[in-house]
Amino acid sequence: MTDDKPLATWRAARSMGRVAVPGELQLTKTHVVFEPKSARTQGARFSVAFTFIAAVGTAPGTGKFFSGGKRDRLCVTLGDGSEWLFVIAELDDATRQIRDRLEAA
């Protein structure tokens, strides 16, 4: 966990295979953090420093109900090419704020 206080938060779900784990996506001065709602969702927590983020954009939905349906998702691409997907109602706002913060870092 980072010591940064969130600059913005969004209700979100992290796409993990065929399921979407509910939680909260946070934007801090130095990180993008996903905190799952339940401690039972081992491995669902996500935290990455801006220095490791290569791109932020959107990805089309899979159409599968438990992974967010047909809605576009936030896609955080890391320097190693891995993609982390999040279903967020305020997708445009989250994408814009994370990109702005990434450019300022």
Secondary structure, 3 states (H helix, E strand, C coil): CCCCCCCEEEEEEEEECCEEEEEEEEECCCEEEEEECCCCCCCCCEEEEHHHEEEEEEECCCCCHHHCCCCCEEEEEECCCCEEEEEECCHHHHHHHHHHHHHHC
